[in-house]
Amino acid sequence: MTTCLIRFFRSHAAIGVLALSLGGVPGGCVANSSNPSVAVVAAWMDDHEALVDLDVTNPGGRNLVVREAAYELSHGEAGFPVAEGHWRGDLPLDAGTRERLSIRIPFTIDLLEPDSRRIHLNGVLRFRDRTGYLGLGFMDLTSTSFQVEAEADTMEEAPSGAGRGAGAAGAPVVRAKAVRP
C-alpha cells in the first residue's frame, strides 16, 4: 500500500510541475527572465516642457523590443502632475544591453512651483520577446512599471543637439547604440 502511494505521488508531482511550467508560458512568465529597468541619465526643462534622457536596461537573457512607454510627469517637491502621455515605437533591447531614449514632454498645465527643478516620471513599459520560447517567436510579455526622479537643468544648459530633432511632442530620439551595462 505504501509503495503504491509513493508511486502515485511521484507520478502526479511530475505532472504538476510540468503543468505549472507550461501554464506560465501563456500567462507571460518566462523562465530566466528579468524585466527591463529605467534610469534618468539627464533632464532639462523650461516653463513649457521637459526633455528627459532615459537609459533603458535589459539585464535578462532575452532579446526584447520596447513597444510602448505610458508615462506621467510630475513637477516640484509636491510632485504635482503636469503632463501625461505615451510613446509608441520599436526600440530593440537585446539581452544584457542598454539603449538611450530621449523624450520631449510638453506640460499640459502651468507649473505650480516654477523655481523647482525636481521632476518625477513614472509609467509602464510594454515590450515583446524577440527570442521566442518553445518556438513562440515575438511572444507578448507582461509590462513593467518604472518610477524615476531627477533635478532638471534648464534648457539653456542642454548640450548642443541633446534631444533636438525629436519631432512631434513625445517622439523619441534613440541617441546611443546598445552598450553593455
MDTraj code that builds the backbone (N, CA, C; nanometers):
import mdtraj as md
import numpy as np

residues = "MET THR THR CYS LEU ILE ARG PHE PHE ARG SER HIS ALA ALA ILE GLY VAL LEU ALA LEU SER LEU GLY GLY VAL PRO GLY GLY CYS VAL ALA ASN SER SER ASN PRO SER VAL ALA VAL VAL ALA ALA TRP MET ASP ASP HIS GLU ALA LEU VAL ASP LEU ASP VAL THR ASN PRO GLY GLY ARG ASN LEU VAL VAL ARG GLU ALA ALA TYR GLU LEU SER HIS GLY GLU ALA GLY PHE PRO VAL ALA GLU GLY HIS TRP ARG GLY ASP LEU PRO LEU ASP ALA GLY THR ARG GLU ARG LEU SER ILE ARG ILE PRO PHE THR ILE ASP LEU LEU GLU PRO ASP SER ARG ARG ILE HIS LEU ASN GLY VAL LEU ARG PHE ARG ASP ARG THR GLY TYR LEU GLY LEU GLY PHE MET ASP LEU THR SER THR SER PHE GLN VAL GLU ALA GLU ALA ASP THR MET GLU GLU ALA PRO SER GLY ALA GLY ARG GLY ALA GLY ALA ALA GLY ALA PRO VAL VAL ARG ALA LYS ALA VAL ARG PRO".split()
xyz = np.array([
    [0.0824, -0.1188, 0.0000],
    [0.0000, 0.0000, 0.0000],
    [0.0876, 0.1263, 0.0000],
    [0.1907, 0.1296, 0.0854],
    [0.2797, 0.2454, 0.0926],
    [0.3526, 0.2660, -0.0389],
    [0.3966, 0.1586, -0.1026],
    [0.4655, 0.1680, -0.2302],
    [0.3745, 0.2270, -0.3369],
    [0.2477, 0.1882, -0.3381],
    [0.1523, 0.2421, -0.4355],
    [0.1314, 0.3915, -0.4142],
    [0.1227, 0.4341, -0.2891],
    [0.1044, 0.5767, -0.2609],
    [0.2253, 0.6579, -0.3056],
    [0.3456, 0.6059, -0.2812],
    [0.4665, 0.6769, -0.3214],
    [0.4715, 0.6897, -0.4734],
    [0.4409, 0.5822, -0.5463],
    [0.4387, 0.5886, -0.6934],
    [0.3332, 0.6879, -0.7425],
    [0.2165, 0.6891, -0.6782],
    [0.1083, 0.7802, -0.7156],
    [0.1542, 0.9254, -0.7004],
    [0.2137, 0.9599, -0.5866],
    [0.2559, 1.0973, -0.5625],
    [0.3707, 1.1388, -0.6540],
    [0.4655, 1.0472, -0.6806],
    [0.5755, 1.0785, -0.7712],
    [0.5243, 1.1098, -0.9112],
    [0.4354, 1.0268, -0.9626],
    [0.3849, 1.0476, -1.0984],
    [0.3017, 1.1751, -1.1068],
    [0.2215, 1.2047, -1.0066],
    [0.1386, 1.3254, -1.0096],
    [0.2197, 1.4513, -0.9817],
    [0.3256, 1.4384, -0.9041],
    [0.4126, 1.5535, -0.8800],
    [0.4809, 1.5955, -1.0092],
    [0.5259, 1.4984, -1.0879],
    [0.5908, 1.5300, -1.2158],
    [0.4925, 1.5974, -1.3103],
    [0.3707, 1.5496, -1.3145],
    [0.2680, 1.6105, -1.3997],
    [0.2373, 1.7517, -1.3512],
    [0.2315, 1.7714, -1.2196],
    [0.2043, 1.9040, -1.1633],
    [0.3129, 2.0042, -1.1976],
    [0.4380, 1.9626, -1.1874],
    [0.5498, 2.0507, -1.2217],
    [0.5457, 2.0846, -1.3706],
    [0.5198, 1.9867, -1.4554],
    [0.5097, 2.0112, -1.5985],
    [0.3957, 2.1073, -1.6296],
    [0.2810, 2.0887, -1.5670],
    [0.1658, 2.1771, -1.5899],
    [0.1971, 2.3197, -1.5459],
    [0.2628, 2.3350, -1.4317],
    [0.2980, 2.4689, -1.3854],
    [0.3971, 2.5363, -1.4784],
    [0.4952, 2.4617, -1.5280],
    [0.5947, 2.5226, -1.6172],
    [0.5319, 2.5611, -1.7507],
    [0.4452, 2.4797, -1.8048],
    [0.3793, 2.5137, -1.9314],
    [0.2697, 2.6160, -1.9115],
    [0.2043, 2.6143, -1.7980],
    [0.0974, 2.7096, -1.7696],
    [0.1493, 2.8512, -1.7578],
    [0.2756, 2.8685, -1.7213],
    [0.3329, 3.0020, -1.7093],
    [0.3582, 3.0674, -1.8428],
    [0.3748, 2.9911, -1.9487],
    [0.4083, 3.0474, -2.0796],
    [0.2978, 3.1384, -2.1321],
    [0.1718, 3.0941, -2.1431],
    [0.0703, 3.1841, -2.1956],
    [0.0451, 3.3034, -2.1044],
    [0.0687, 3.2886, -1.9750],
    [0.0448, 3.3972, -1.8816],
    [0.1539, 3.5026, -1.8816],
    [0.2613, 3.4823, -1.9510],
    [0.3643, 3.5830, -1.9613],
    [0.4859, 3.5551, -1.8756],
    [0.4903, 3.4473, -1.8026],
    [0.6082, 3.4160, -1.7220],
    [0.7062, 3.3399, -1.8089],
    [0.8259, 3.3892, -1.8177],
    [0.9269, 3.3233, -1.8976],
    [1.0412, 3.2852, -1.8055],
    [1.0843, 3.1618, -1.8147],
    [1.1945, 3.1172, -1.7305],
    [1.3181, 3.2013, -1.7565],
    [1.3897, 3.2353, -1.6512],
    [1.5148, 3.3079, -1.6584],
    [1.4987, 3.4450, -1.7235],
    [1.3900, 3.5160, -1.6944],
    [1.3722, 3.6496, -1.7499],
    [1.3817, 3.7531, -1.6389],
    [1.4312, 3.8698, -1.6743],
    [1.4371, 3.9841, -1.5845],
    [1.3805, 4.1025, -1.6602],
    [1.2956, 4.1784, -1.5944],
    [1.2319, 4.2915, -1.6601],
    [1.3300, 4.4060, -1.6817],
    [1.3119, 4.4808, -1.7891],
    [1.3949, 4.5987, -1.8125],
    [1.3762, 4.7017, -1.7013],
    [1.4771, 4.7860, -1.6836],
    [1.4690, 4.8942, -1.5863],
    [1.4969, 5.0260, -1.6568],
    [1.4559, 5.1357, -1.5919],
    [1.4703, 5.2689, -1.6490],
    [1.5441, 5.3570, -1.5489],
    [1.6381, 5.4367, -1.5988],
    [1.7097, 5.5338, -1.5158],
    [1.7202, 5.6645, -1.5928],
    [1.7131, 5.7765, -1.5207],
    [1.7312, 5.9074, -1.5829],
    [1.8805, 5.9339, -1.5947],
    [1.9248, 5.9631, -1.7160],
    [2.0640, 5.9995, -1.7398],
    [2.0798, 6.1500, -1.7234],
    [1.9871, 6.2249, -1.7811],
    [1.9895, 6.3705, -1.7738],
    [1.8488, 6.4222, -1.8003],
    [1.8218, 6.5423, -1.7513],
    [1.6914, 6.6043, -1.7739],
    [1.7092, 6.7551, -1.7827],
    [1.6323, 6.8158, -1.8701],
    [1.6309, 6.9598, -1.8862],
    [1.4864, 7.0043, -1.8922],
    [1.4595, 7.1287, -1.8500],
    [1.3223, 7.1789, -1.8558],
    [1.3216, 7.3307, -1.8642],
    [1.2086, 7.3821, -1.9128],
    [1.1796, 7.5243, -1.9042],
    [1.0361, 7.5352, -1.8545],
    [0.9702, 7.6478, -1.8756],
    [0.8342, 7.6654, -1.8237],
    [0.7281, 7.5905, -1.9048],
    [0.7666, 7.5327, -2.0194],
    [0.6682, 7.4730, -2.1087],
    [0.6860, 7.3243, -2.1360],
    [0.8067, 7.2730, -2.1143],
    [0.8323, 7.1330, -2.1472],
    [0.9546, 7.0804, -2.0729],
    [0.9667, 6.9487, -2.0757],
    [1.0852, 6.8825, -2.0207],
    [1.1419, 6.7913, -2.1281],
    [1.2709, 6.7738, -2.1244],
    [1.3405, 6.6792, -2.2106],
    [1.4131, 6.5837, -2.1182],
    [1.3822, 6.4553, -2.1302],
    [1.4375, 6.3554, -2.0391],
    [1.5132, 6.2505, -2.1198],
    [1.6411, 6.2313, -2.0853],
    [1.7213, 6.1235, -2.1426],
    [1.7140, 6.0041, -2.0495],
    [1.6662, 5.8923, -2.1014],
    [1.6497, 5.7709, -2.0214],
    [1.7426, 5.6613, -2.0711],
    [1.7962, 5.5846, -1.9783],
    [1.8643, 5.4601, -2.0122],
    [1.7679, 5.3470, -1.9813],
    [1.7359, 5.2678, -2.0817],
    [1.6513, 5.1502, -2.0631],
    [1.7455, 5.0302, -2.0697],
    [1.7526, 4.9546, -1.9606],
    [1.8480, 4.8446, -1.9482],
    [1.7751, 4.7115, -1.9443],
    [1.8272, 4.6147, -2.0177],
    [1.7734, 4.4793, -2.0186],
    [1.8744, 4.3865, -1.9506],
    [1.8544, 4.3567, -1.8211],
    [1.9504, 4.2706, -1.7517],
    [1.9308, 4.1220, -1.7804],
    [1.8221, 4.0877, -1.8447],
    [1.7893, 3.9471, -1.8668],
    [1.8587, 3.8868, -1.9871],
    [1.8282, 3.7626, -2.0128],
    [1.8887, 3.6883, -2.1220],
    [1.8012, 3.6808, -2.2454],
    [1.6979, 3.7633, -2.2542],
    [1.6050, 3.7615, -2.3666],
    [1.6258, 3.8846, -2.4535],
    [1.6102, 3.8727, -2.5835],
    [1.6132, 3.9860, -2.6754],
    [1.4731, 4.0445, -2.6820],
    [1.4598, 4.1705, -2.6437],
    [1.3294, 4.2341, -2.6326],
    [1.3156, 4.3489, -2.7308],
    [1.1920, 4.3940, -2.7485],
    [1.1599, 4.5169, -2.8200],
    [1.0646, 4.5946, -2.7313],
    [1.1049, 4.7164, -2.6918],
    [1.0143, 4.8027, -2.6164],
    [0.9147, 4.8585, -2.7164],
    [0.7868, 4.8348, -2.6932],
    [0.6815, 4.8759, -2.7874],
    [0.6098, 5.0028, -2.7442],
    [0.6062, 5.0288, -2.6122],
    [0.5316, 5.1441, -2.5632],
    [0.5824, 5.1844, -2.4261],
    [0.5773, 5.3131, -2.3999],
    [0.6022, 5.3667, -2.2668],
    [0.4882, 5.4641, -2.2377],
    [0.4030, 5.4291, -2.1439],
    [0.2969, 5.5199, -2.0982],
    [0.3509, 5.5863, -1.9723],
    [0.3383, 5.7196, -1.9610],
    [0.4027, 5.7884, -1.8504],
    [0.3201, 5.9062, -1.7993],
    [0.3554, 5.9484, -1.6765],
    [0.3041, 6.0702, -1.6159],
    [0.4242, 6.1453, -1.5613],
    [0.4313, 6.2742, -1.5887],
    [0.5390, 6.3582, -1.5386],
    [0.4824, 6.4510, -1.4333],
    [0.5444, 6.4508, -1.3159],
    [0.5064, 6.5406, -1.2067],
    [0.6226, 6.6352, -1.1819],
    [0.5919, 6.7499, -1.1217],
    [0.6932, 6.8531, -1.1020],
    [0.6899, 6.9057, -0.9599],
    [0.8066, 6.9458, -0.9111],
    [0.8185, 7.0132, -0.7827],
    [0.8296, 6.9176, -0.6658],
    [0.8508, 6.9754, -0.5490],
    [0.8632, 6.8949, -0.4280],
    [0.7328, 6.8223, -0.3965],
    [0.6200, 6.8854, -0.4285],
    [0.4894, 6.8242, -0.4031],
    [0.4560, 6.7169, -0.5063],
    [0.5269, 6.7151, -0.6159],
    [0.5027, 6.6146, -0.7198],
    [0.3677, 6.6313, -0.7873],
    [0.3332, 6.7548, -0.8244],
    [0.2047, 6.7810, -0.8895],
    [0.2114, 6.7412, -1.0365],
    [0.1165, 6.6594, -1.0849],
    [0.1192, 6.6145, -1.2257],
    [0.1065, 6.7318, -1.3231],
    [0.1963, 6.7373, -1.4217],
    [0.1933, 6.8445, -1.5213],
    [0.1827, 6.7929, -1.6641],
    [0.1993, 6.6615, -1.6836],
    [0.1886, 6.6053, -1.8189],
    [0.1705, 6.4554, -1.8100],
    [0.1052, 6.4020, -1.9101],
    [0.0971, 6.2571, -1.9253],
    [0.0924, 6.2267, -2.0737],
    [0.1356, 6.1083, -2.1073],
    [0.1373, 6.0718, -2.2477],
    [0.1919, 5.9333, -2.2671],
    [0.2254, 5.9027, -2.3897],
    [0.2838, 5.7727, -2.4202],
    [0.3711, 5.7848, -2.5446],
    [0.4643, 5.6957, -2.5513],
    [0.5499, 5.6802, -2.6673],
    [0.5225, 5.5413, -2.7216],
    [0.5100, 5.5310, -2.8525],
    [0.4955, 5.4002, -2.9176],
    [0.6006, 5.3892, -3.0261],
    [0.6578, 5.2728, -3.0370],
    [0.7599, 5.2513, -3.1385],
    [0.8201, 5.1129, -3.1235],
    [0.9346, 5.0944, -3.1804],
    [1.0095, 4.9695, -3.1716],
    [1.1520, 5.0035, -3.1324],
    [1.1840, 4.9870, -3.0052],
    [1.3187, 5.0111, -2.9554],
    [1.3816, 4.8762, -2.9240],
    [1.4704, 4.8235, -3.0126],
    [1.5349, 4.6943, -2.9862],
    [1.6187, 4.7018, -2.8592],
    [1.6050, 4.6011, -2.7752],
    [1.6754, 4.5963, -2.6472],
    [1.7245, 4.4537, -2.6271],
    [1.8411, 4.4248, -2.6852],
    [1.8958, 4.2893, -2.6788],
    [1.9366, 4.2518, -2.5375],
    [1.9526, 4.1241, -2.5153],
    [1.9887, 4.0712, -2.3839],
    [2.1170, 4.1358, -2.3334],
    [2.1135, 4.1831, -2.2083],
    [2.2313, 4.2384, -2.1452],
    [2.2771, 4.3726, -2.1985],
    [2.1895, 4.4462, -2.2676],
    [2.2296, 4.5754, -2.3238],
    [2.1464, 4.6887, -2.2659],
    [2.1858, 4.8091, -2.3063],
    [2.1188, 4.9317, -2.2621],
    [2.1007, 5.0211, -2.3839],
    [1.9871, 5.0863, -2.3940],
    [1.9608, 5.1815, -2.5024],
    [1.9228, 5.3163, -2.4424],
    [1.9591, 5.4227, -2.5120],
    [1.9259, 5.5585, -2.4699],
    [1.8013, 5.6042, -2.5435],
    [1.7093, 5.6649, -2.4697],
    [1.5851, 5.7144, -2.5264],
    [1.5630, 5.8547, -2.4740],
    [1.5470, 5.9522, -2.5645],
    [1.5181, 6.0906, -2.5257],
    [1.3737, 6.1202, -2.5594],
    [1.3014, 6.1720, -2.4612],
    [1.1604, 6.2035, -2.4830],
    [1.1357, 6.3484, -2.4445],
    [1.0768, 6.4228, -2.5364],
    [1.0366, 6.5609, -2.5107],
    [0.8908, 6.5563, -2.4640],
    [0.8656, 6.6149, -2.3450],
    [0.7323, 6.6076, -2.2839],
    [0.6784, 6.7489, -2.2618],
    [0.5798, 6.7925, -2.3414],
    [0.5210, 6.9251, -2.3196],
    [0.4291, 6.9240, -2.1970],
    [0.4353, 7.0304, -2.1166],
    [0.3490, 7.0412, -1.9990],
    [0.2073, 7.0775, -2.0432],
    [0.1098, 7.0192, -1.9784],
    [-0.0302, 7.0490, -2.0125],
    [-0.0896, 7.1565, -1.9209],
    [-0.0212, 7.1882, -1.8123],
    [-0.0649, 7.2968, -1.7237],
    [0.0576, 7.3764, -1.6803],
    [0.0329, 7.4961, -1.6235],
    [0.1420, 7.5781, -1.5726],
    [0.2016, 7.5146, -1.4477],
    [0.3298, 7.5377, -1.4261],
    [0.3993, 7.4826, -1.3100],
    [0.3556, 7.5565, -1.1838],
    [0.3252, 7.4819, -1.0772],
    [0.2865, 7.5429, -0.9508],
    [0.4079, 7.5892, -0.8703],
    [0.5217, 7.5267, -0.8923],
    [0.6462, 7.5629, -0.8250],
    [0.7507, 7.5977, -0.9319],
    [0.7384, 7.7149, -0.9942],
    [0.8257, 7.7469, -1.1084],
    [0.9751, 7.7519, -1.0746],
    [1.0115, 7.7693, -0.9478],
    [1.1533, 7.7735, -0.9105],
    [1.2125, 7.6346, -0.8882],
    [1.1281, 7.5327, -0.8777],
    [1.1764, 7.3966, -0.8535],
    [1.2242, 7.3340, -0.9835],
    [1.3285, 7.2532, -0.9747],
    [1.3811, 7.1800, -1.0896],
    [1.3564, 7.0301, -1.0748],
    [1.2853, 6.9896, -0.9714],
    [1.2599, 6.8472, -0.9427],
    [1.1505, 6.7953, -1.0350],
    [1.1788, 6.6841, -1.1052],
    [1.0773, 6.6169, -1.1858],
    [1.0665, 6.4706, -1.1431],
    [0.9472, 6.4176, -1.1551],
    [0.9174, 6.2782, -1.1221],
    [0.8515, 6.2172, -1.2450],
    [0.9045, 6.1061, -1.2916],
    [0.8490, 6.0386, -1.4090],
    [0.8146, 5.8962, -1.3689],
    [0.6886, 5.8595, -1.3852],
    [0.6511, 5.7200, -1.3592],
    [0.5654, 5.6711, -1.4735],
    [0.5664, 5.5405, -1.4914],
    [0.4902, 5.4852, -1.6016],
    [0.5079, 5.3360, -1.6148],
    [0.4752, 5.2885, -1.7336],
    [0.4788, 5.1456, -1.7630],
    [0.5448, 5.1246, -1.8989],
    [0.6395, 5.0306, -1.9040],
    [0.6979, 4.9870, -2.0311],
    [0.6261, 4.8604, -2.0755],
    [0.5935, 4.8535, -2.2025],
    [0.5369, 4.7314, -2.2596],
    [0.6336, 4.6825, -2.3660],
    [0.6610, 4.5534, -2.3658],
    [0.7614, 4.5013, -2.4569],
    [0.7244, 4.3636, -2.5062],
    [0.7962, 4.3195, -2.6105],
    [0.7801, 4.1871, -2.6693],
    [0.9132, 4.1155, -2.6669],
    [0.9045, 3.9848, -2.6700],
    [1.0227, 3.8993, -2.6707],
    [1.0549, 3.8613, -2.8147],
    [1.1758, 3.8966, -2.8622],
    [1.2192, 3.8590, -2.9974],
    [1.2880, 3.7231, -2.9989],
    [1.3235, 3.6730, -2.8811],
    [1.3962, 3.5475, -2.8729],
    [1.3040, 3.4289, -2.8984],
    [1.1826, 3.4373, -2.8477],
    [1.0886, 3.3260, -2.8583],
    [1.1160, 3.2244, -2.7496],
    [1.0181, 3.1430, -2.7193],
    [1.0284, 3.0427, -2.6142],
    [0.9504, 2.9220, -2.6604],
    [1.0135, 2.8085, -2.6644],
    [0.9498, 2.6869, -2.7142],
    [0.8931, 2.7075, -2.8537],
    [0.9658, 2.7847, -2.9370],
    [0.9230, 2.8067, -3.0740],
    [0.8217, 2.9181, -3.0915],
    [0.7895, 2.9930, -2.9848],
    [0.6927, 3.1019, -2.9951],
    [0.7674, 3.2327, -3.0173],
    [0.7859, 3.2740, -3.1408],
    [0.8557, 3.3988, -3.1714],
    [0.7669, 3.5181, -3.1402],
    [0.8283, 3.6273, -3.0988],
    [0.7592, 3.7522, -3.0674],
    [0.6435, 3.7327, -2.9701],
    [0.6674, 3.6569, -2.8657],
    [0.5660, 3.6316, -2.7642],
    [0.5422, 3.7590, -2.6828],
    [0.4162, 3.7970, -2.6627],
    [0.3854, 3.9114, -2.5781],
    [0.4236, 3.8798, -2.4349],
    [0.4874, 3.9753, -2.3694],
    [0.5252, 3.9605, -2.2301],
    [0.4486, 4.0603, -2.1451],
    [0.4615, 4.0445, -2.0179],
    [0.3988, 4.1387, -1.9270],
    [0.4719, 4.2709, -1.9335],
    [0.4086, 4.3733, -1.8826],
    [0.4700, 4.5051, -1.8773],
    [0.5457, 4.5198, -1.7462],
    [0.6265, 4.6228, -1.7387],
    [0.6988, 4.6519, -1.6154],
    [0.6858, 4.8001, -1.5850],
    [0.6615, 4.8320, -1.4605],
    [0.6450, 4.9723, -1.4232],
    [0.7795, 5.0333, -1.3863],
    [0.7865, 5.1656, -1.3915],
    [0.9071, 5.2369, -1.3522],
    [0.8682, 5.3660, -1.2818],
    [0.9587, 5.4133, -1.1980],
    [0.9408, 5.5400, -1.1273],
    [1.0790, 5.5987, -1.1039],
    [1.1052, 5.7154, -1.1619],
    [1.2359, 5.7796, -1.1501],
    [1.2155, 5.9275, -1.1230],
    [1.3164, 5.9909, -1.0660],
    [1.3106, 6.1350, -1.0456],
    [1.4491, 6.1936, -1.0651],
    [1.4522, 6.3245, -1.0902],
    [1.5794, 6.3911, -1.1166],
    [1.5647, 6.5400, -1.0920],
    [1.6792, 6.6048, -1.0762],
    [1.6868, 6.7508, -1.0747],
    [1.7202, 6.7926, -1.2173],
    [1.6301, 6.8653, -1.2802],
    [1.6487, 6.9038, -1.4199],
    [1.7307, 7.0312, -1.4311],
    [1.8164, 7.0355, -1.5324],
    [1.8863, 7.1591, -1.5677],
    [1.7927, 7.2413, -1.6548],
    [1.8294, 7.3672, -1.6802],
    [1.7489, 7.4489, -1.7696],
    [1.7779, 7.4078, -1.9137],
    [1.6868, 7.4376, -2.0030],
    [1.7058, 7.4038, -2.1440],
    [1.8308, 7.4726, -2.2000],
    [1.8638, 7.5905, -2.1481],
    [1.9841, 7.6603, -2.1947],
    [2.1102, 7.5813, -2.1624],
    [2.1042, 7.4970, -2.0585],
    [2.2203, 7.4183, -2.0185],
    [2.2315, 7.2859, -2.0946],
    [2.1319, 7.2546, -2.1752],
    [2.1339, 7.1290, -2.2501],
    [2.2471, 7.1327, -2.3516],
    [2.3240, 7.0253, -2.3637],
    [2.4313, 7.0215, -2.4632],
    [2.3749, 7.0370, -2.6041],
    [2.4543, 7.0885, -2.6915],
    [2.4125, 7.1072, -2.8293],
    [2.3648, 6.9738, -2.8879],
    [2.2442, 6.9728, -2.9397],
    [2.1899, 6.8530, -3.0018],
    [2.1222, 6.7566, -2.9068],
    [2.1203, 6.7853, -2.7768],
    [2.0570, 6.6932, -2.6811],
    [1.9074, 6.6888, -2.7051],
    [1.8605, 6.5775, -2.7550],
    [1.7193, 6.5573, -2.7772],
    [1.6599, 6.6434, -2.8867],
    [1.7404, 6.7241, -2.9510],
    [1.6893, 6.8103, -3.0585],
    [1.6496, 6.7213, -3.1759],
    [1.5521, 6.7646, -3.2482],
    [1.5058, 6.6874, -3.3620],
    [1.4185, 6.5717, -3.3199],
    [1.3610, 6.5807, -3.1999],
    [1.2754, 6.4732, -3.1515],
    [1.1458, 6.4668, -3.2298],
    [1.1213, 6.5668, -3.3123],
    [0.9993, 6.5645, -3.3924],
    [0.8801, 6.6052, -3.3098],
    [0.7686, 6.5367, -3.3296],
    [0.6466, 6.5705, -3.2591],
    [0.6638, 6.5477, -3.1093],
    [0.5826, 6.6170, -3.0321],
    [0.5893, 6.6046, -2.8863],
    [0.5809, 6.4583, -2.8459],
    [0.6714, 6.4189, -2.7613],
    [0.6716, 6.2823, -2.7115],
    [0.7411, 6.1829, -2.8019],
    [0.7816, 6.2248, -2.9206],
    [0.8507, 6.1314, -3.0096],
    [0.9923, 6.1091, -2.9591],
    [1.0397, 5.9867, -2.9619],
    [1.1715, 5.9585, -2.9063],
    [1.2837, 5.9813, -3.0062],
    [1.3994, 6.0018, -2.9525],
    [1.5204, 6.0010, -3.0329],
    [1.6103, 5.8963, -2.9703],
    [1.6416, 5.7923, -3.0435],
    [1.7341, 5.6922, -2.9916],
    [1.8727, 5.7474, -3.0187],
    [1.9479, 5.7764, -2.9106],
    [2.0725, 5.8506, -2.9239],
    [2.1948, 5.7646, -2.9046],
    [2.1819, 5.6402, -2.8695],
    [2.3020, 5.5584, -2.8486],
    [2.2735, 5.4168, -2.8917],
    [2.3731, 5.3530, -2.9406],
    [2.3598, 5.2114, -2.9757],
    [2.3705, 5.1279, -2.8496],
    [2.3431, 5.0010, -2.8617],
    [2.3469, 4.9108, -2.7466],
    [2.4847, 4.9116, -2.6829],
    [2.4857, 4.9179, -2.5504],
    [2.6108, 4.9156, -2.4741],
    [2.5938, 4.8150, -2.3614],
    [2.6966, 4.7447, -2.3309],
    [2.6890, 4.6518, -2.2177],
    [2.6894, 4.7315, -2.0890],
    [2.5952, 4.7024, -1.9946],
    [2.5922, 4.7767, -1.8671],
    [2.7143, 4.7455, -1.7812],
])
top = md.Topology()
chain = top.add_chain()
for i, resn in enumerate(residues, 1):
    res = top.add_residue(resn, chain, resSeq=i)
    for name in ("N", "CA", "C"):
        top.add_atom(name, md.element.get_by_symbol(name[0]), res)
traj = md.Trajectory(xyz[None], top)
